[in-house]
Amino acid sequence: MKNPDYLSHPFEPTKDELPPELKYHFALDRRKFLKLTGGGLVVAFVVQDMFSFAGETSSTGSSPDPVSGVGAWIRIGEDGKVTVYTGKVEVGQNIRTSLSQIVAEELMVPVSSVTMIMGDTDLVPYDAGTFGSRTTPQMGTQLRKAAATAREALVEMAAKNWNTPATGLKAENGMILNDAANKKIGYGELTKGQQLLMPISDKVRVIAAKDWKVAGKTVPKIDERTFITGKHVYVSDMKLPGMLYGKVLRAPSYGAKLLEADITKASHIPGVIVVKDGDFIGVAAPDIKTAGKALQAIDAKWDESKGQPSRENIFDWFVKNASGAGGGRNPGNTKGDTERGLSEAEFKHSKTYNIHYIAHVPLEPRAAVAEWTDGKLTVWTGTQRPFGVQEELAAVFKLNKEKVRVLMPDTGSGYGGKHSGEAAIEAARLAQEAKKPVKIVWSREEEFTWAYFRPGGVIEVSAGVNKDGAITAWKFINYNSGGAGLDTQYKVSNQQIAHIPSNTPLRQGSYRGLAATANVFARESHMTDLARLIKMDQLAFRLKNLEDDRFIAVLQTAAKAFGWNGSKTPGHGYGIAGGFEKGGYVGCCAEVMINSDKEVKVVRITQAFDCGAIVNPHHLENQAMGSIIQGLGGALFEAVDFANGKILNSGLSAYRVPRFSDIPKIEIVLIDRKDMPSAGAGEACIVGIAPAIRNAIVDATGIPLNNLPMLPNGVLG
């Protein structure tokens, strides 16, 4: 079988974005597939067409052929309602709405008639997860084709019903119309009594973006009222009959080993279940207060590791503990002769950029509810990878995956931080012992301590440039933080680029934009320094060294909206930066003000963004806004403080995130490229924020800040 589309996507995630790769692929025999979806017309995305189009439209379900490699399917029921089944999940990015718009557009039905079934491993086809800005370009493309295939099939069915050529028929508002004969028939009437399954036709014609009537427009978020009024039930809100509340004993520091634990006192508390299974110790109780009391009653002794690095010496650690070249999507790139390019340059510039670990700080910490019924495990949890969590649960409890069901109610944000299933495993183990449903909600301190972080790293950059602005050499070595956004988009014939993994003392993994937040910071900071070295305008220098028209366009658009060539107030500085990530192009300008006390205030940010054809402008703007504000925190003050294996700022009182008073004036300019495929928007908009602010600071003061965060105390050192 050919590789599924998600494996061949050019913006596939790096190795440090995900836990170990899953081997599971969804497969159903045809009878089970139709039984699952019910009657009506079902169009499935099938990687390799297992059925002929004509044969399946008239089949009665006798074919034994499996439907494998399914990415998504659409069902049009006998009531005319449209149901979409996808493994993608909603984590605040509003894909339930945008995917519904895409389906509604192709099927020519109102958005309100489309229901999305998302992230339920019993009901939806396998999906690797919601990450990497892949939902819109991949799932959106699949669903467009599936909906268009369904539309054409319905037209053919109506033509057969009326014994008339299909060319004179059209779909409109959930019906097939025959204007010449003044006839119409609803989708539900056409599919009534049918069990039809067909693969997507690669030859199907989808509606061009320039002709969109539903997609491409701002429509309200589906179910927005339930979120606004607080009626939406997150996992942390869930209550099942007889449910207990769980707590888990945590180690006092990273690397600590449990020597012994006395659970006697905890076991004697009425209503408390205690589980001691290897190094896992947890309790379940009728209420949270009792669970906390039981946990405190456990007398545990630990052997804590010595000599671990701290925040103060972590950057030396990364370099000294490098584990060799390679890894990630961009393991490295070498062309030309970098050393010769440096020696022949009229000017040289070398700098080291240090990147601290930062936390995801999701609004909703990890949470899970687990229940065992007749040997089957059902878990509700906030995760970006329901099938990944299913895989973890099946492995831990030695179950067939068919005996594990994972459901993902919309969760309170992820930012790449919810790929793993720790809370699900903990709740399931306690529920197994208690023989009752158990809910675990991590505390904010647990989330800050035991969830994984955006990797810290060291980036060494050396470059050569001539007076005319031509870059003669580019050497870019990244230790530990990752390979996303590693390659340069600027013209340079002599370059050496590499990501060198390092041993990490803290858990690390995916973050919004991955390592692109670090790599673009280093690259765009260095580009501005090169421009200043030859006394050339930051924007002009970039444009001279770019050939990509879309990259040039976002920089020019941002600069124009910002007023790049306008006069500056004394004590103010302008900075610019750009990036390309996961199919999106971003240009960002920033203005900062520095007062007499050397306090830095970000005054305004202007960002231009091109991610192809826009599906929902308002939701896209929200994505960009969220990225800008999150990027502001990572640029200025977010950093994990740690020593001797302990996290020292494990609460929002000690871990600084952006506040209302930190937010500058923000202008977002969306470039709607209806001539280009739609790309994802969750990651690219964050990458230009930190370097644009940094470049504005150096413009105002001449002081280059080369660490992230740049201003942990809010003032220039």
N, C-alpha and C positions, 0 to 999 in steps of 0.2 A: 504494500500500500504506500502511496505517496505520503510525504510528510504533510501533516496538517498545516494550514495557513499560519497558525500561530508560531510554528517552529521555524518557518522561513522568513518571518517578518524582519525587515532590515533594522528595526529598532528593538530587537529582543533584549531582555534584561541581562545584566551582567551577573556573573556567578555570585557576587556579594549582594545581589538583590534578593536572592531566594535561599531558603534551606535546600537540602539535597534534592535533586531533580526527581520528580514523580515518574513512575513507570506505568501508572494506571491509565487506561483508555476506555472510554465508555463504549459498550456494545450491547445491542438488544436484538433478539430475534424479532421478526416482523409482527408476529401475533402479540407478543408482550408489548411491543412499541404501541400498537394501535389500541390495545387494552388500556394502557397507561393514559393515552391522550383522549380516548373516547371517540365517538362518531364525528363525522365531518370531514373536512379537507385538511390534511397535514402536509406541510412542505418542510422538509428537513434539509439542513446544510450537510451534505455528504461529500467528503473530500474526494473520494473516487466513486463516481456514479455506479451504484450497484444495480440500478434498474433502468430500463429504457423509459423515457418520458411517456410514450403512448401506452406501453404495457401497464404501467402502474396506475394510470388514471382510470383504468377499467378493472383493475384487479379486485378480487373479493377477499384477499387476505390469505391465500393458500401458499404464497411463496415462502420457502424456508430460508431465503437469503437473509443474512444479518444486515442490520444498518449499523455500520461502524464508522468511527471517525466523525461522528455528528458534532457540529459546533453549536448549533441552535436550531430550533424549529418553531414554526408558526402553525397554529391551529385555528381554523374558522369553523365554529360549531354550528349546530343546527339552529341555534337561536341568533345566528349572525354575528355573535361576539367574536372578537379576535383575541387570542391568547398567545403570548410569546414566552417561550421557555429558554432561559439562558443562564449559564453559570456565572455570568458577571454579577456583581453586587453593588449596591448603593451605599457609599460611605460619605455622602454629603456632596458629591460632585454632580448630582442631578442627572445621572445617565438614565434613570428610569424614564425621565421626561424626554430627553433627547432621542433615546432609542425608540420610544413610543412615537415621536414625531416622524422618524424615518420610516417606520412601518406604516403609519397612517398616511404618509405622503404617497407611498407606492401602492397601497391598497385603496386609496381614495376614500378614507373613512375619517370621522372625527377622532381626535386624540382620545377623547373620553370613552371611545368604544374599544380601546386597546388596553389589555391587562397584561402586566409583566410578571411572570413567575421567575424569581431570581434566587440563585444561591441555595436551592434545596436539593441535596444530593440524591434524594429519592425521585425527584420529578424532572430535573433538568439534565441536559447532557454534560459530560465532563468538560471542565474548563480549568486551565492551569492557574487562573487567578486574575484578580483585577489589579493590575499594576502596569508600569511601563508606558502609560498613556496609549494603551493599545485598544481600548474598548471602542472608541469611535472609528479609527481606521480599519479595524478588523471585524469586530462584532457588528458595527454599523454597516460595513460593506456586505457582510453575510446576510444581515436582515433585509437590507435593500433588495438583494437578489432574491431572497426567499419570498418577500412580499410581492415583488414584481412577477415572480413565477406563479404565485397563487392568483394574482390578478389575471394573468393570461389564461390560466387554467379555468378560472371562473367564466371568462369570456367564451372559451371554447365549450364549456358545459352549457352555457346559455344558448350558444349557436346551435348546439346539437338538440337542445330542448325545443327550440323554435324552428329547427330545420332551415336555418338561414346562414349565410356566410358570416364568419366572425369579423370580417373587415368593416361591417357596418354597425358594430356594437361598441359601446364604451362603458367604462366603470365610473360610477359617480355616487358618492355618499352611501356606500355600502350596498349598491345595487348595480345591476347590469341594465343598460338602457338600449332600446332599439327605437331611435327617434323616428325612423321612416315608418315603422309599423305602430308607433305610439304604444310600445310595450315596455314593461320593466319587471324585473324579478330580483328579489333580495338574495344576498349571499347565503343566508340561512336556508331559504327555500331550495336553493340549488344543492346545498350539501346535505339536506335532510335525508336520513336513511342510508347515507353513504359511509364507507370507510375507505378513504382514499389517501394513499401515501405516495409522495413523489420526491425525487431529489431536486435540488436547485439546478436550473439550466444555466450553464456558463454563458450561453448565447442570449439570455434574456436581456431585454433593453430596459434599463432603469431611467427614471426621469432625470434630466440634466439639472444641475443645481440652479442654473439661471431660470428654470421654469418651476422651481419649488413654490408651493402655495401653503404648505403646512410646515415642513422643514424650512430652516432659514429664517424663521420668525420667532419672536419672543412669545412663548406661551407660559402660563403659570406652572409652577412646580406641581407635579401630580401629588395629591394628598397634602398640599402645603398647609391646609388648615389644621390638620392633626398635629403637625410639627409646631405651628405657631401657638396653638392652644394647649400644648402639652399632652394631647391625647395619644400621641404615638407611643407605643410600648417598646422601649429598648430592652435588651437582655437584662440589664441591671434593674429594670422595673418589673420583670416577670414574676408571677406567682403561680405555682401549680398546687393542686390539693395535696396536703400532707408534706409540703416541701420543707426541707431543712436548709440551714445556712452554714456554709463551710468556711473554714479558715485553715491555712497551711503554715506550718512552722518553717521559717526561712533561716538560712544560714546567716551568721553575723557579718560575713564578708565573702567576697569572691574567692573561690578556691578552698574554702573551709570544708573540712571533712567531719562528719558526725561520728563521734567516738561512742557515745552511749546516750540513752534517753529513758527516763522513768516516766511512764504515762499513767501510773496508778491513780494519782489524785484526779487527773482529768477524767479518767474512766468512771470514777465514782460520782461525778456530777450528774444529777438526774437529767435524763433526756439526751445525754451526750454520747455520740459515737466517736470512737478514736480509732484511727487506722495508722498502724506502724508497718510499713512495707519497705524493707531496705532502708534507704536514706529518706524515703518519703514519710512524713508524719503530718497528719491532718486531722481536723475535728469537724463534726457536723452537729448542729444543735437546733432546737426549735426557733431560736431567735439569734440575732447577731451579737447581742450583749453576752449571752451565755456562751456562744462560740468563742468570743474573745477571752472570756474568763477561763474557759477550758484550755485554751492555747497557753495562757500565762501560767497555768498549773503544771505544765510539762517541764521537767527538769532535764535539760539537754547540755551535754558537754561537747565542745568542738575543738578540733585542731586547726588553727588558722595558719595560712601560708605566710611566710616571712619574705621580706625583700622585694615585694612587688613595687612597680613604679608608681609614681604619683603624678598629678597634673604638672608639677614643676619640672620633672625630668622626662616627660613622656616623649618629647620630640627626639631627644638623643636615643631613647629606647627604640623608636620606630626604625631609625637608621641602623643602629647596632644589631637589631634583631630581624633584619630583612631576610626573607626566606627564598630569594631568587626571583628572576624576572618572569613575567607572564601572568596570566589570570585575567578574568573579566572579558568583556566584549572587545575591548581595545588593548590587547596585551602589549602593543608597541609598534612603532613604525620608524624605520630608518631609511633615509635616501640621501644621496649625495655624500659630501664629506663635511661634517659639521665642524671639525677642528680647523679645516682649511677656511671654511666660511667665517669662522670667528677670527682667525689670524688676518684675513684680508679685509675685515670690516674697519670702517673709519671710526666707529664708536662701538664699544662693548658695554653690556650691562648684565650683571649677574645678581640674583637675589634668591633668598630662601623664604618660602611662605609656609607658615605653620598653621595647621587647622586643628582646632579642638573638637573633641567629641561633643555632640549636642543631642538632646532628647527630643522625642516626637511631641510630647505633651498633648495627647488626644483629649478632647473634651470628655469622652467616656473611657475610663480605664478598661483593661481587659475584664471580661465578664463571661460567664457560661452557666447554663442550667443543663443538668444531665439527668436522664431517666432511663432505667432498664425495664423493659417489658418483654417477657417471654424470650429472654436471651438476646433481644435486639436493643442496641444502645442508640438513644436519640439525644442529640446535643444541640442546644441553641447557643450560638456564640457570635460575637462580633469579630469577623475575620474577613480579610481580603481573599482568602483561599479556602473556601469550604471543602473542596476535594482534597486539598493538602492536609487540612485538619482531619478529614475522614481517614486519609492514609496514615496519619500519625496515630489516631485512635485504634485503627485496625491493627497496627503493628504492636502497640503497647499492650493491648488486651488480647492479642492473638486471635482476632476474629476475621472472618471473611468480610470484605468491604460491604457486601450486601446486608450484613448485619449491623452496619453503622450508618445512621442517618444524621447529617449535619444540616441545620437550617440557620440562615443568616438574616435575622431581621435587620433593617437598616441600622447601622451602627454610628456612634458619635465620633466620626473621623478616624482616619488611619495614617495618612501621610507616608505609606510604605512601612509603617511600624506594626502592622497586625497580620503578618504572614504566618506566624507560628501559633500553635494551639495549646499553650501551657495551661490556661484556665480551664479549657475543655477537658484536658486529661485529668486535672486535679478534681474537678467536679464529678467526672465519671468514676474515678476511683472511690471517692467518698460515697457516691450513690450506689455503687456496687456493694459496698459493705452495709450501708444503711438500709438498702432495699426500699428506698424512698427517693423521690427527686431531691437533688441538692443544687443549690445555687452558690456560686463563688463570684464575688466582685472584688477585684484587686483594689487595695487602697491606693491613693495617689503616691504614697511613699513606695509601695511595692512596684507600681508602674515606673517610677523614676529609677528604681534600683535594679529591677530584674528584667525589665523589657530591654531590647537591644537598642543601641545608639547609632547615630550617623557616625561612620568611622572618623577618627582623628587621622592626621597625616602630615607629612612633610613633602613639600614640592620645591625642587631645585630647578631654577630656570636660568639659562644663559643664552644671550642673543647678541647678534651683531647687526648693525644698521649703518647705512651710508647717509651722507648729507642729503641726498635726494629722496630719502624715505624708503629706499629698497632694503628689505630685510635679507641679510646675507646668510644668517645661520640661526637655528632655533633648537635648543637642547632643553628638554622638558622631562624631568624624572620625578615620578610620583611614588612616594613610599606610603603604602598602606591604604590611603583613603579611597582608591578605586579607579576603575578605567572609564567610567561614563564621562563623556565630554572631554576625553583626553586629547584627541587630535585637534590640530589647529585648522581653522578655515582660511587663514591668511596665506598668501603666496610666499613660499620660501623654498628654494631648491635644495638647501642643505639642512636636514633636520634629523634629530634623534629624539624619539618620544617613547617613554616606557612607564609601565605601572609595575612596581616591585612590591608584592605583598610583604607584610611583616607580621610577626606574632603580636597579638593584641591582648592586653590584660583585661579588657572589658568586652562584654558581648557587643557585637556590632553587626549591622545589616543595612537593609534598604532604608532610604530616606527620600523625601520628595526631591526628584532630580538626581538622586544618588550622588556620586562623586562629582557630578557636573557642577554642583554648588561650590566645590573646592577648586576644581580644575579651571573653570571659567573665571573664578576670582583671580587665580594666579596669572592666567593668560592675559586677561583684560587689564589687570593692574600693570603687568609688564609692558603691554602695548602702549599704555599711556606714558609710562616712564621712558620708553624709547622715543615717543613723540616729543616729550619735554627735553630729552637729551639733544635732539637736533632742532629744537625750538620750532616745532611744527604743531599745528592745531590737532587736538586729539581726534576729532572727527575726520579731518582731511587725511591724517595719517592712516586711519583705518580704511577709508575709501580707496586710497592709493594701492593698498595691499589686498583688496578683495576683488573677486571676479563673479561671485554669486549674486545675481540680480536681486533675489529675494532678501538676502542679508543686507545688501546695500539699501534696499527700499525701507526696511524697518529702521535702520539707523537714520536715514534721511527724514523719514516720517516723524520719528520721535524728536529729532533735532528741530524740525520745523515747528511742531506743536509746542515744544518747550521754549522756543525763542533762543536757540543756541548762540546766535551772533549778537544778542542784545547786550546792553550794558549791565555790569554787575555792581551791586552795592558793596562798599568796602566791608571786608570781613566775610564776604560770601565767596563761594567757589562753585564751579560747574564741573560735573563729571559725566562721562558717557561710557557705556559698555554694551556689548551685544553678545548674542549666543545662538547656537542652533542645537536643539535637543529634542529627540523623539518626534521629528517631523515638524517642529515648530521653530519659527524664527522670531527672535525678540531683540528689540533695541530699547535701551533704557537711558534716560538722562536724569540726573539728580542735582539739586541745589542744596548746599549746606551753609549754615551760618556759624561762625565761631565768635563767642563774646570775649570780653577782656579776662574772664576767669578760665579761658580755654575750654569752656563747655561747648559741645558740638550739638547743633540742632539741625535735623534734616527738615528743610523748609518745604520742598516739593519734589515729587517724582513724576515723570512723564514716561509712559511705556507704550511702544507700538508693538503689536503682536500679529503675526501671520501664521495661521494654522490651517490654511486652505479654505474650503467652503465652510461657512459658519452655519451650524445647525440651529443653535438657540443663542442669539446675541446677549441677552441679559444674563443667562447662566454662564456663558463664556466670560463675560465681564466679571462675574462673581468669582470664577476660578482665578482669573488674573489678579483680582484684588486680594484674594486669600493668599496667593503666592507672594505678592509684594509685601504684605504685612508679615507673613512668616519669614520671608527673606530679610526683612528689617531686623527681626530679632536675632537671626543667625549672624547678620553683619555686625551688629553693634555690641550685644552683650550676652547672648546665650552661650553657655559652656558648662559641661559637667565637671564638677570639682570632686576629686577623689584622692585617696592616699591609703596605702596598706590594704587595698582591696575593698575599701569602704567608700560609698558614695556620700559626700559631705553636704550636698545641697539637694536633698531628696524631697523637696516640697516647694510649692509655688511661692512661699514666703522667702525662700533662699535662691530659687532658680528664676532668673529674670526673664520674663516674656514681654512682648510689646504691650504697652498700656495706651489708653486713649490719648494721653498727653504726648505720646511718642509719635503719633500718626501724622505725617505731613499731608499737605494737599496732594492728592493723587489724580492724575489724568491718564486714562487708558484709551488708546486709539486702536480699534480693531480693524484690521485689513481683511476684507472679505474677498478671498480669491476663489470666485465661483468656477474658475477654469482649472482649479487644482483639487485633488481629493482632500477630504476632511482628515485632519490629523488630530491626535489627542492634545489636550490642553492642560493636563494636571501638573506638568513638570517644568516646561520650558520657561514659564514666566518668573520662576524664582531665581534663575541663574544670573541675571544681569544686575540684581539689586545691590549686592555687596560690592562688586567692583565699581559700579557707578557712584556709590556713596564714597568709597575710598578715593576714587579719582577726583571727586569734588573736594575732598579734604586736602589732598595734595595740591590741587589747584589754588586753594585758599591760603594754604600755610607753607607749602613746599615740603611738608613732612610726609614721607611715604609710610603708610601703615600696612604691614605685611603679615599680620596675624588675624585669624578669625577666632573669636570676635575681636573687633578693632578697638572698642571703647568699653571694656567691662565696667569701668567706673564712671563713664559718661564724659570724661575729660581727656584732653591730649596729655600724654605723659611728658 
